[in-house]
Amino acid sequence: MSSITYFHGDLFSAPEGAILAHSCNCIGSWGGGIALQFKKRFPRAHKAYVDHCKAHAAAPEALLGTCLLLEDTAENSGAVFRIACLFTSVGNSSSLARIKRSPQDVIIRATQESMTDLGRQADEGVTISMPQINAGLFCVPWEETEAVLRGFPGPFHVYVFP
């Protein structure tokens, strides 16, 4: 159903105006992995994400399966992007985290729901650029997330490091 094209290189080399998607926790932490790179490049989007999570701090699990779509200008290039924060895990993988990473089956289900939410917010046919979401700090085999993406009309550009 969808088209997934793989690119070896930097996600942040995607063309200006692209939607850059990444999986997020619901507790307002972009402290590691690709999220940390988003935090460095898009500080205004990071602040909006943190504020959004703070507004749901009493029940962070309510964000699970949703997408926060933001627009920001990259600090290093001045290029404008839309940032899709896919809420796929309640907590994170840090040993210091008060709320831990969600189980794999919850992450997969939340990925499907957050992609549906992104589809409601994005223009039809727009390319969504992303790393291999969930496969890093959330420890979900990429093939499982890829199977979810194949159920959506893409196109998807997936950036992998060489």
Backbone as CSV, one residue per row, in Angstrom:
resi,resn,N_x,N_y,N_z,CA_x,CA_y,CA_z,C_x,C_y,C_z
1,MET,0.823,-1.192,0.000,0.000,0.000,0.000,0.870,1.260,0.000
2,SER,1.891,1.293,0.872,2.724,2.494,0.923,4.036,2.248,0.192
3,SER,4.723,3.327,-0.042,6.054,3.205,-0.615,7.054,3.669,0.425
4,ILE,8.020,2.815,0.695,9.084,3.139,1.641,10.388,3.119,0.863
5,THR,11.082,4.257,0.876,12.369,4.373,0.210,13.421,4.608,1.285
6,TYR,14.515,3.874,1.187,15.582,3.997,2.174,16.703,4.884,1.643
7,PHE,17.222,5.734,2.525,18.345,6.611,2.218,19.427,6.371,3.261
8,HIS,20.650,6.246,2.813,21.777,6.150,3.741,22.287,7.567,3.958
9,GLY,22.143,8.044,5.175,22.606,9.399,5.456,21.826,10.052,6.569
10,ASP,21.905,11.355,6.572,21.386,12.195,7.648,19.927,12.578,7.394
11,LEU,19.056,12.241,8.325,17.647,12.614,8.247,17.484,14.114,8.017
12,PHE,18.357,14.902,8.612,18.218,16.345,8.552,18.682,16.937,7.222
13,SER,19.033,16.061,6.280,19.324,16.521,4.917,18.083,16.425,4.035
14,ALA,16.951,16.043,4.616,15.691,15.985,3.867,15.381,17.384,3.327
15,PRO,14.634,17.455,2.226,14.350,18.776,1.647,13.511,19.659,2.567
16,GLU,13.775,20.948,2.499,13.025,21.919,3.288,11.532,21.726,3.043
17,GLY,10.746,21.878,4.092,9.302,21.720,4.003,8.833,20.308,4.292
18,ALA,9.762,19.365,4.375,9.401,17.973,4.638,8.839,17.820,6.050
19,ILE,8.081,16.769,6.233,7.689,16.363,7.581,8.772,15.427,8.086
20,LEU,9.380,15.790,9.207,10.380,14.954,9.865,9.698,14.301,11.067
21,ALA,9.523,12.999,11.003,8.807,12.288,12.065,9.785,11.518,12.946
22,HIS,9.472,11.463,14.225,10.238,10.603,15.132,9.342,10.157,16.271
23,SER,9.691,9.008,16.842,8.908,8.491,17.959,9.349,9.195,19.235
24,CYS,8.366,9.504,20.070,8.606,10.264,21.303,7.962,9.575,22.490
25,ASN,8.471,9.934,23.663,7.804,9.524,24.898,6.793,10.609,25.282
26,CYS,5.982,10.297,26.265,4.901,11.200,26.688,5.258,12.035,27.909
27,ILE,6.527,12.006,28.315,6.924,12.699,29.542,7.797,13.930,29.288
28,GLY,7.951,14.310,28.023,8.647,15.553,27.705,10.156,15.467,27.679
29,SER,10.701,14.285,27.377,12.149,14.130,27.360,12.662,13.771,25.971
30,TRP,13.441,14.688,25.393,14.206,14.408,24.170,15.665,14.331,24.603
31,GLY,15.990,13.350,25.414,17.307,13.297,26.030,18.324,12.391,25.377
32,GLY,17.927,11.597,24.395,18.884,10.688,23.767,18.447,10.305,22.367
33,GLY,19.328,9.584,21.689,19.017,9.118,20.347,18.718,10.258,19.389
34,ILE,17.877,9.989,18.412,17.532,10.996,17.402,16.778,12.174,18.038
35,ALA,16.037,11.905,19.119,15.296,12.987,19.781,16.239,14.083,20.264
36,LEU,17.395,13.697,20.750,18.381,14.687,21.203,18.842,15.555,20.030
37,GLN,18.966,14.968,18.859,19.335,15.744,17.668,18.228,16.722,17.285
38,PHE,16.968,16.287,17.414,15.846,17.202,17.176,15.903,18.362,18.168
39,LYS,16.174,18.056,19.426,16.241,19.085,20.466,17.295,20.143,20.133
40,LYS,18.451,19.701,19.644,19.530,20.631,19.307,19.188,21.485,18.092
41,ARG,18.518,20.899,17.109,18.253,21.604,15.855,16.965,22.434,15.882
42,PHE,16.013,22.009,16.699,14.693,22.653,16.705,14.275,23.003,18.139
43,PRO,14.928,23.989,18.756,14.632,24.299,20.165,13.208,24.803,20.397
44,ARG,12.618,25.495,19.435,11.235,25.970,19.629,10.253,24.795,19.584
45,ALA,10.498,23.849,18.689,9.652,22.648,18.638,9.819,21.849,19.931
46,HIS,11.054,21.795,20.431,11.292,21.084,21.691,10.497,21.722,22.825
47,LYS,10.519,23.036,22.898,9.764,23.726,23.962,8.273,23.439,23.834
48,ALA,7.748,23.476,22.614,6.319,23.190,22.406,5.996,21.751,22.812
49,TYR,6.882,20.823,22.487,6.707,19.417,22.883,6.701,19.285,24.414
50,VAL,7.667,19.907,25.074,7.738,19.842,26.542,6.472,20.442,27.157
51,ASP,6.037,21.604,26.662,4.827,22.244,27.181,3.605,21.353,26.977
52,HIS,3.536,20.705,25.825,2.421,19.798,25.524,2.407,18.629,26.521
53,CYS,3.582,18.077,26.785,3.677,16.969,27.745,3.348,17.441,29.163
54,LYS,3.797,18.632,29.529,3.494,19.174,30.859,1.992,19.356,31.044
55,ALA,1.311,19.752,29.988,-0.138,19.936,30.062,-0.856,18.619,30.313
56,HIS,-0.183,17.505,30.034,-0.772,16.168,30.229,-0.041,15.383,31.321
57,ALA,0.707,16.079,32.162,1.546,15.415,33.169,0.756,14.564,34.159
58,ALA,-0.475,14.923,34.429,-1.281,14.145,35.381,-1.629,12.765,34.820
59,ALA,-1.698,12.662,33.495,-2.015,11.389,32.841,-1.280,11.321,31.504
60,PRO,0.054,11.153,31.531,0.824,11.186,30.289,0.408,10.111,29.289
61,GLU,-0.125,9.015,29.783,-0.550,7.934,28.882,-1.665,8.372,27.932
62,ALA,-2.338,9.486,28.226,-3.380,10.009,27.334,-2.789,10.467,25.995
63,LEU,-1.497,10.775,25.960,-0.845,11.190,24.719,-0.488,10.009,23.828
64,LEU,-0.421,8.831,24.400,-0.016,7.636,23.663,-0.904,7.438,22.435
65,GLY,-0.271,7.254,21.274,-1.019,7.046,20.042,-1.475,8.323,19.364
66,THR,-0.949,9.469,19.805,-1.286,10.742,19.159,-0.041,11.293,18.465
67,CYS,-0.255,12.327,17.673,0.851,12.999,16.990,0.726,14.498,17.217
68,LEU,1.809,15.096,17.641,1.904,16.548,17.759,2.691,17.028,16.548
69,LEU,2.034,17.765,15.663,2.684,18.260,14.445,3.034,19.725,14.639
70,LEU,4.326,20.026,14.575,4.847,21.364,14.830,5.603,21.871,13.609
71,GLU,5.772,23.181,13.522,6.618,23.754,12.479,7.733,24.519,13.166
72,ASP,8.945,24.369,12.649,10.076,25.074,13.244,11.141,25.289,12.172
73,THR,12.026,26.214,12.460,13.148,26.531,11.590,14.399,25.914,12.190
74,ALA,15.138,25.171,11.383,16.362,24.523,11.859,17.385,25.573,12.266
75,GLU,17.968,25.399,13.434,18.953,26.341,13.963,20.180,26.442,13.063
76,ASN,20.616,25.321,12.491,21.883,25.312,11.754,21.754,25.763,10.300
77,SER,20.539,25.681,9.716,20.422,25.986,8.283,19.386,27.052,7.949
78,GLY,18.468,27.311,8.846,17.386,28.249,8.562,16.255,27.639,7.758
79,ALA,16.360,26.340,7.439,15.311,25.656,6.680,14.103,25.387,7.581
80,VAL,12.912,25.482,7.002,11.673,25.268,7.752,11.188,23.840,7.523
81,PHE,10.851,23.169,8.610,10.348,21.802,8.567,9.114,21.674,9.441
82,ARG,8.322,20.663,9.170,7.272,20.256,10.096,7.810,19.043,10.856
83,ILE,7.637,19.069,12.158,8.138,18.024,13.044,6.936,17.230,13.544
84,ALA,6.918,15.934,13.254,5.839,15.058,13.726,6.349,14.275,14.923
85,CYS,5.831,14.619,16.090,6.161,13.909,17.326,5.142,12.784,17.483
86,LEU,5.589,11.564,17.234,4.715,10.394,17.321,4.836,9.823,18.728
87,PHE,3.801,9.930,19.516,3.843,9.466,20.906,3.621,7.951,20.928
88,THR,4.751,7.215,20.981,4.676,5.756,20.885,5.022,5.032,22.183
89,SER,5.572,5.721,23.165,5.896,5.116,24.457,5.587,6.126,25.555
90,VAL,5.039,5.655,26.653,4.740,6.590,27.735,6.033,7.139,28.320
91,GLY,6.960,6.251,28.674,8.207,6.676,29.278,9.376,6.527,28.328
92,ASN,10.586,6.623,28.900,11.781,6.471,28.076,12.672,5.373,28.616
93,SER,13.825,5.194,27.985,14.701,4.077,28.338,15.748,4.434,29.381
94,SER,15.773,5.660,29.837,16.772,6.079,30.812,16.585,5.334,32.134
95,SER,17.696,4.920,32.709,17.616,4.241,34.006,17.144,5.194,35.095
96,LEU,17.217,6.488,34.834,16.771,7.487,35.808,15.311,7.886,35.622
97,ALA,14.686,7.362,34.567,13.319,7.769,34.241,12.342,7.341,35.330
98,ARG,11.476,8.262,35.678,10.409,7.965,36.636,9.389,7.026,35.998
99,ILE,9.148,7.207,34.717,8.209,6.366,33.968,9.008,5.660,32.879
100,LYS,8.954,4.342,32.875,9.769,3.541,31.967,9.136,3.393,30.590
101,ARG,9.962,2.931,29.668,9.547,2.658,28.294,8.385,1.659,28.296
102,SER,7.429,1.876,27.402,6.274,0.983,27.267,6.713,-0.346,26.675
103,PRO,5.924,-1.407,26.911,6.227,-2.704,26.291,6.111,-2.617,24.767
104,GLN,6.802,-3.514,24.085,6.875,-3.508,22.627,5.501,-3.543,21.964
105,ASP,4.576,-4.354,22.459,3.249,-4.428,21.826,2.494,-3.106,21.963
106,VAL,2.701,-2.409,23.056,2.072,-1.097,23.250,2.683,-0.086,22.280
107,ILE,3.997,-0.136,22.106,4.674,0.786,21.183,4.189,0.573,19.757
108,ILE,4.039,-0.670,19.342,3.569,-0.955,17.975,2.136,-0.451,17.782
109,ARG,1.280,-0.714,18.735,-0.112,-0.241,18.640,-0.155,1.292,18.628
110,ALA,0.634,1.926,19.480,0.675,3.393,19.532,1.256,3.974,18.241
111,THR,2.165,3.264,17.610,2.713,3.719,16.328,1.605,3.770,15.283
112,GLN,0.807,2.725,15.232,-0.302,2.706,14.270,-1.272,3.854,14.541
113,GLU,-1.607,4.062,15.796,-2.554,5.129,16.149,-1.960,6.517,15.890
114,SER,-0.685,6.703,16.204,-0.080,8.031,15.989,0.098,8.321,14.498
115,MET,0.351,7.289,13.702,0.426,7.495,12.245,-0.951,7.845,11.683
116,THR,-1.992,7.250,12.221,-3.357,7.609,11.813,-3.626,9.066,12.153
117,ASP,-3.214,9.483,13.341,-3.398,10.876,13.754,-2.591,11.819,12.857
118,LEU,-1.355,11.453,12.534,-0.556,12.265,11.611,-1.253,12.366,10.257
119,GLY,-1.820,11.266,9.784,-2.529,11.274,8.504,-3.698,12.247,8.479
120,ARG,-4.351,12.426,9.625,-5.460,13.392,9.717,-4.964,14.832,9.645
121,GLN,-3.721,15.052,10.068,-3.182,16.410,10.146,-2.370,16.832,8.920
122,ALA,-1.812,15.871,8.209,-0.911,16.178,7.092,-1.662,16.179,5.768
123,ASP,-1.101,16.882,4.816,-1.660,16.877,3.468,-1.494,15.494,2.850
124,GLU,-2.490,15.070,2.102,-2.447,13.771,1.456,-1.275,13.712,0.468
125,GLY,-0.545,12.613,0.504,0.556,12.414,-0.437,1.865,13.072,-0.051
126,VAL,1.897,13.789,1.070,3.138,14.444,1.495,4.139,13.369,1.935
127,THR,5.404,13.600,1.626,6.442,12.657,2.025,6.763,12.841,3.499
128,ILE,6.834,11.723,4.195,7.193,11.730,5.610,8.586,11.122,5.720
129,SER,9.525,11.924,6.213,10.910,11.480,6.379,11.124,11.134,7.840
130,MET,11.831,10.036,8.079,12.028,9.572,9.451,13.244,8.663,9.541
131,PRO,13.762,8.509,10.751,14.748,7.451,10.971,13.979,6.135,11.136
132,GLN,14.658,5.078,11.466,13.976,3.821,11.760,13.369,3.951,13.166
133,ILE,12.188,4.591,13.203,11.560,4.916,14.487,11.345,3.662,15.327
134,ASN,11.400,3.840,16.615,11.202,2.814,17.636,12.369,1.831,17.752
135,ALA,13.246,1.760,16.747,14.295,0.738,16.726,15.490,1.081,17.609
136,GLY,15.619,2.334,17.979,16.750,2.738,18.818,16.456,2.512,20.281
137,LEU,16.224,3.592,20.993,16.045,3.525,22.446,14.769,2.804,22.887
138,PHE,13.799,2.668,21.989,12.571,1.947,22.362,12.689,0.448,22.102
139,CYS,13.785,0.018,21.459,14.158,-1.405,21.327,13.132,-2.276,20.595
140,VAL,12.425,-1.720,19.626,11.472,-2.494,18.827,12.159,-2.861,17.512
141,PRO,12.158,-4.134,17.117,12.769,-4.485,15.832,12.141,-3.665,14.701
142,TRP,13.009,-3.097,13.842,12.533,-2.234,12.777,11.476,-2.920,11.925
143,GLU,11.619,-4.180,11.665,10.682,-4.893,10.794,9.241,-4.793,11.305
144,GLU,9.066,-4.725,12.598,7.714,-4.615,13.161,7.121,-3.227,12.903
145,THR,7.927,-2.193,13.057,7.449,-0.842,12.750,7.247,-0.686,11.252
146,GLU,8.149,-1.232,10.459,8.027,-1.161,9.002,6.709,-1.793,8.542
147,ALA,6.310,-2.891,9.158,5.039,-3.539,8.809,3.858,-2.612,9.084
148,VAL,3.922,-1.845,10.165,2.870,-0.871,10.465,2.835,0.203,9.375
149,LEU,3.997,0.728,9.013,4.056,1.792,8.004,3.501,1.332,6.659
150,ARG,3.693,0.078,6.330,3.205,-0.444,5.046,1.678,-0.388,4.953
151,GLY,1.006,-0.226,6.077,-0.444,-0.104,6.087,-0.952,1.309,5.855
152,PHE,-0.031,2.240,5.661,-0.399,3.639,5.459,0.030,4.073,4.067
153,PRO,-0.710,5.052,3.500,-0.365,5.483,2.151,0.903,6.303,2.060
154,GLY,1.894,6.344,2.464,3.129,7.097,2.382,3.075,8.223,1.357
155,PRO,4.091,8.563,0.707,5.383,7.869,0.738,6.209,8.185,1.991
156,PHE,7.059,7.225,2.330,7.967,7.379,3.474,9.395,7.345,2.968
157,HIS,10.208,8.255,3.494,11.648,8.217,3.275,12.263,7.874,4.621
158,VAL,12.916,6.736,4.683,13.529,6.275,5.931,15.033,6.437,5.809
159,TYR,15.587,7.203,6.717,17.024,7.474,6.721,17.714,6.536,7.685
160,VAL,18.732,5.834,7.180,19.532,4.948,8.010,20.976,5.414,7.949
161,PHE,21.673,5.256,9.046,23.086,5.650,9.061,23.878,4.571,8.365
162,PRO,24.861,4.971,7.562,25.668,3.982,6.829,26.488,3.102,7.757
